[in-house]
Amino acid sequence: MDSSREPEAGQAALKEALDRMWIKFLPQIKERVAVLEAAAAAFAANRLSAEERAAAHGAAHKLAGTLGTFGLDEGTILAREAEVLYADTCGHDPVSAARLIEIASRLRTIIESRM
């Protein structure tokens, strides 16, 4: 048996397993991005409730870990940034609002590129 092929076989099996997991968790991932999109729009309109902020913070936290699992490092960095911004309980800030909208949009693009 050719042992030089074993690492390739292991990598292929890992990729297949990750692809199956991606398909399984994709609905939750999309839902979390939708939460971030809605929260960013509410924040920009200065109508973000404490509950929406908490939901967005939680969604960003979960996305940061999940996206890293699938090798989407940029997504992890962006989700962590959103998590920090949603943790800040200060009032409306137009600069942060624009950044949160940008982050949510970029996360959607990153996820769609993985599909």
Protein Blocks (a to p, Z undefined) as FASTA:
>chain_A
ZZklmmmmmmmmmmmmmmmmmmmmmmmmmmmmmmmmmmmmmmmnopacfklmmmmmmmmm
mmmmmmmmnopaklmmmmmmmmmmmmpmcdcdfklmmmmmmmmmmmmmmmmmmZZ
